[in-house]
Amino acid sequence: MDSSTSFWQSVVNFLYSNFFIGLATLLVGFAALFVYRKQKIDKKQDAANIILLEIKNAETKLGQARDTIIRDGVLPETVFALRTASWDEYSYLFVRDFTDKEWELINTFYEKCRLYDEAADYNNTFFKKNEEQIRVNLHSVLAQYTQEYAANLEPLATIEDEDERTAKAQQLLDNYKATSRRFAEIFMDEITNPGPYFYRPQKPLTDAQPIISTIRLDLSTSTVGSKLENIITANVRSRFADFLVGRKATQR
C-alpha cells in the first residue's frame, strides 16, 4: 500500500472514529445552542424595546389627560394610555432583570393604565351617544327648514312677472341655504366644543382622577427604563461570552 492510499485510509478511519463522531456531535450541539441563545436574546431585546415604547407613550398620554382634567375638569375623549399591554405577554423574559420593587412598579403601572383606559372607554360611550343625538336633531331641524322653504315657494307660482318670480325664488333659496348652513355650523360645534348641555357622566372622571394623580409618569427614566435601555442596546457577543463563563446574562 503506497503512502497516498495509507493517508486517505487514515482519514476515512478518523471520520468514522468515535472521537470524530463525538466531536462533530459536540460542535453541532454547540452551534445549535449558540443559535438558540442568540434568538432568545434577540427576542428579549425586541420585547424590551416594545415595552419601553409602550411606557413612554403611556406617560405622554396620561400627562395630556392630567392637564385636561386639571384645566377643564373633564376626561378627554380621545386620549388612551395603552391599547396594547405587551408586559403581560413578555414579562417572563425579565424575571432576572428587575428587583421585586421594580417588578411591582411595572405591574402597577400597567394595571393603572388598564383601569384608566376602561374609564376612558366608558366615557366615550356617552360621547358617541351625544354625537349621534346631535346629528339626529340636526337632520330633523334641517328637514323642517326644507319643508318651510318648499312651502314658501308655492305662492310664487301666482306671480305673473317671470323676472320678479325668478328673483324672489333665488332670494328664498339663498336665505334657505344661509340659514341651514349657519344652523349646522353652530349646532355641530357642540361636538367639537361641547357646551354646558352636553351630557358628561361623572363616574369615568371620578374613576380616572385617583389613577391620574397616583400613577408614576417617570417610569421610563427610572431604573426600570435604564435596565430596559441596557437590554435593548446590549451586545450579543458579550452576552454570549457571559453565558460561556457561567455568568448571569443580567445582574439582578
Secondary structure, 3 states (H helix, E strand, C coil): CCHHHHHHHHHHHHHCCHHHHHHHHHHHHHHHHHHHHHHHHHHHHHHHHHHHHHHHHHHHHHHHHHHHHHHHCCCCCCCCCCCCCHHHHHHHHHCCCCCHHHHHHHHHHHHHHHHHHHHHHHHHHHHHHHHHHHHHHHHHHHHHHHHHHHHHHHHHHHCCCHHHHHHHHHHHHHHHHHHHHHHHHHHHHHHHCCCCCCCCCHHHHHHHHHHHHHCCCCHHHCHHHHHHHHHHHCCHHHHHHHHHCCCCCCCC
